Amino acid sequence: MMYDVLIIGAGPAGLTAGIFAVRRNMKTLILNDPASASQTDEASMVDDWPGVMGIKGPDLMKKFREHAEKLEVEIRQDKINKISRIKGGFEITNTGEKYQARTIIIATGSKHRKGLVKGEDQFAGKGVSYCATCDGPLFKGKKVLVLGGGDTAVTYAILLDDIGAETGLVHRRDELRATESWQKKLFKTKVKIHWDTVCIEIKGDRFVKSAVLQNKKTGEKKEVPVDGIFAAFGTVPTSGIAKDLGIKIDKAGYIEVDREQKTNIPGVFAAGDCCNNSAKKIVTAAGDGGLAAENTYFYLKEEGK
């Protein structure tokens, strides 16, 4: 079967693209790698989605999926191995099946930045976590540190404090990068903030037992007992599949798109956090997805496909 558009990724950008595409009566398929969760699915709390105050990330994504499914958007859980150009479009190969589409929208998002601290990889899944929403309840009554100073780190710290973990936030600067509204909420909690500090090593035996912290201004080091580390160092784009197709990628690994979400490859669009124009917000990812789908429709119409 030849689809009009095949969308790679089922986060806010991908699902919104699917919704807009089927409303344009395009034969649409969303393929989503089951091993790759959307950043929104891991968000402890979202309070900047218009019309909805204070919703958990997984609950918001459930609404996205329900909306798409109600419009009969076809969604399959499948890992893509290769994209090839063929006459009239593209061929997408997975582990055991091939799909063909006239156009493609890449909405693969981003993933957690990892491996910045000695011992981090060693204790991943053994006390080191990248998702407070997923693993936070395991640390009720225990000592944890959150590493980072952006929105993700601050919301993780707030959630862990609310769960009942003895929580510390380790940030390399003397002010946070998180949105001011989140900072206000953080300062009302019992979270201890380690300013101008970095974690230089994670120690333990089978599981995490301690962390070595260093003050960047004084150089002083101290080892503190801890049961869990939540790393929130930001994200990196998931753009490997785009590189394989010859799509232009910038120095940071983001897919280069124009104002219409077009890539340098005719018929290939991209949307959301994997793009160089992304503001890394759910609302802008959704907007990108809708714009990509609309321009995919006009592209097909102009090409007479």
N, C-alpha and C positions, 0 to 999 in steps of 0.2 A: 504494500500500500504506500502511495506517495502522499505524505502530509503537506499541507500548505506551509506550516511552520512547526518546527520542533524546538521546544524550549528545554534547555539544560539547567536544572536546578528548581527546587520548589520552596524557596524562601519567599519573602515579601515581593521581590522583583519578579521572580519566575511565576508565581501564582497570579499576580496582578496582570502580567503579560498574557497568561492563559485566559483570564477572565475577559480582557479586552479583545483578544484574538477571536474567541468563539462568538462574541457579540458582533464581530465583523463577518461572521459566518465562514471563518477559515477552519479547515480541518486541522485540528491542533492536538499535539501530544506533548506532555511534560514528562521528561525522564529525570529521575532524582536518584542520586547515589545513596542507598540506605545507610551507608557508613558515614555520611557527611551531614551532620545536623546544621540547621540554620542557626545563626547567631541569636536570632529572636527566640528560637525554641529554648535557648539556654539562658535567656534574660530573666533575672529574678523578679523584676518589676518594670513595667513600661508606663510612663505617665505623660508621654508627649505624642501619643497617637490621637489625632483630633476626634472629639466626641466620646472618648472613652478614658476615664481617669482611673489610674491605678489598677492596671490589669497585668496579670502574670504573662510573661512571654509565651509559654506554651498555650495558654488560653487564647491569646490573640492570634497565634498561628492556626489554632483550631478553627477560628472564625474565617480566616483566609481560605483554608482548605474546604470548609463547608460551603462557602460562597462559590468556589470553583466547581465543586462537585454538583451543586444544585444546578449550575449551568451546563453540566455534563462535560466538563473538561476532562479529557482522558489523561490520567496520571499513572505512571508506572514506576516502580522502584527498581532501578537497574543501574549498574555501573557501566559507564561508557569507556571503551578501550581505544576507539579510533574514530576520527571523522575524515572522510575522503570526499573530494569533489568528483561528481559524476555529471553526465550530460543532463541538464535541466535542474541541477540542484546538488544535493549532498547525500552521502551515505554514512550512517552512524552504525558502528559495530559495537556490540557488547559481548558478554561471555558466550552467548549462544544464539543470538538473533541479530538481524540487520534491519535498520529502519531507513527509509528514504524521505527526504523533505526538500521542498523548494527553497525554503529559507530556514535560518537558525537564529535563535536568540540565546546567547550565553548569559546565564544568571547564576553562576556558581558561587558567588559571594566571597567570603574570606574565612580564614581559619585562625585559631589562636597562635600567636607567636610563642615559640617554645625554645628550650635549650639555652637560656641565657644565664643560668646559674649552675655552678658546679654541684652535681648530685641530683639535679632536676630530672634528667632522663632516667637515672637509676631508680628513683623513687616514684616515678609516674605510676599512678594507680595504687601506690603503697603509702599514701599520705599526701602526695602531690596531686592536685586536681586543677582543672581548668573550667569547672562548672559548679558554682555554688548552688544553683538550683537543683542540679542532679545529686551532688554528694554532700551538700551542707547538713542535712538531717543526721548524717552519720557522726557528726562532730558535736552534737549537743552535749554540753557540760565539759568539753575538752578545749584545749588551747590551740588556737589557729592564728596564722598570719596571712594577710592578703598583700600581695606584692603589686604595686601600681598606684596611679593617681588619677586615672580617667574615670569616665562614667561606669565602666564595667567594674573596676576595682572598688569604687565607692558603693555601688549597689550590692556587690558581693558582701562587703563589710557590714552594711546595714542589715542584710538578710541573715548573715551568720550571727550577728548580735541578737537579732530577734529570735532566732532559733534557740539561743541559750549557750552559744559558744563564747569562750573568753577570747575576744577578737582584738588583734592588732593590725594596723595598716602601715606598711612600710613604703615610704615615698622618697625618691631621690632629691626632691626639691623642697623649698620652704612654703610652697603653695600648691594647691591641687589644680588639676586640669579639668576636673569634672564640672558639669553644669552646676551653676550656683544653687539651684533648687535642691539638687542632690547633696551638695555640701551642707546646706542648712539642716537637712535631715540627719546627716552623719554627725554633725556637731551636737545633736540632741541625744545621741546614743552613748553607750559606755565604751565605745571603741577607742583604744589607745593609738595615737598616731605617732609614728617614729619619723620625724621630719629629717630631711637632708641625709637620709639613710638608704643603704642598699643591702640586699641579702647577697652575700658572696659565696655561701656554701650551705647545702642541706645535708645533714648527717642522720645516721640511724643504723639499724641492723636489718631486720626484715622490713621494718616500717620506719617512717620518719620519727626521729626522737628530738632533734634540735636544729636550730638554724644559726648561722654565724652572720651577724649584722655588723656593718661598718658605717660610721658617720663620715660623710664625704668632706665635711669641713675640718674636723679634728683628726680624722684618721683612726679614731678609737674603734677597736673591735670588741664585740661581746658575743658570747654564745648563750642563746636562750632556749629553754625547753619548749617544745611545741609538738603537737600531735598531727597537725595538718598544715599544708601550705597551699594557698589558692593563688595561682599565678595569673595575673591580668596585665600582661605587657603589651596589649594591643593585638592587632591582627595583621596578617599578610594575605594578599589576594590569592584566590584559587584560580590560576589562569593557565595551568599546564596544558589543558586541552586546546586552548587558543594558540599557544606557541606551536603545537604540532601542526596546526592548520596554516601557519604562516601569517597569523594576525599580528599586527604591530603591538608590541608591549613596551611600556616605558621602563626607565631604569629601576623603578621600585617594584616592577612586576605587574603593574595594572594594565588592563586592556585599553588601548587608545580608541576613543570614540569621538564623533562630532556631536553637534547639538541635536541631531536626530537619532543618536545612539547607534549610528552606523560605524562599522569598523572599516579597515582598508580593503577587506574582501567583499565584493558585491554579494548581497544576499545574506550576509552575516551581521547581526546586530548584537549588542551586549548591554546589560542593564544591572544596576545595583552596585554592591560593594567591590566587585571585581574590576570596576571601571575607573579610569583616571579622573573622571569628573565627579566621582561620588562624594557626598557629604557624610557618608557613614551613618545615616539616620534611616529608620524604618520608613518614614514618610517619603523621603527622597528616593529610596530604593523602589518603593511602590510606584512613585511617579515615573521613574526611569522605565520600569516594566511596562506601564501603560503607554508611554511615548514610543518605546521600541515596537510594541505590538501595532500601534497605529501606523507607524512608518513602514513596518513590514507589509501591512495591507496596501499602502500606497505604492510601495516598491513592486509588489506583485501585479498591481493594476497597471502600472506604467510599463512593466515588462510583458504584459499581456498573458500572464501565466494563470 
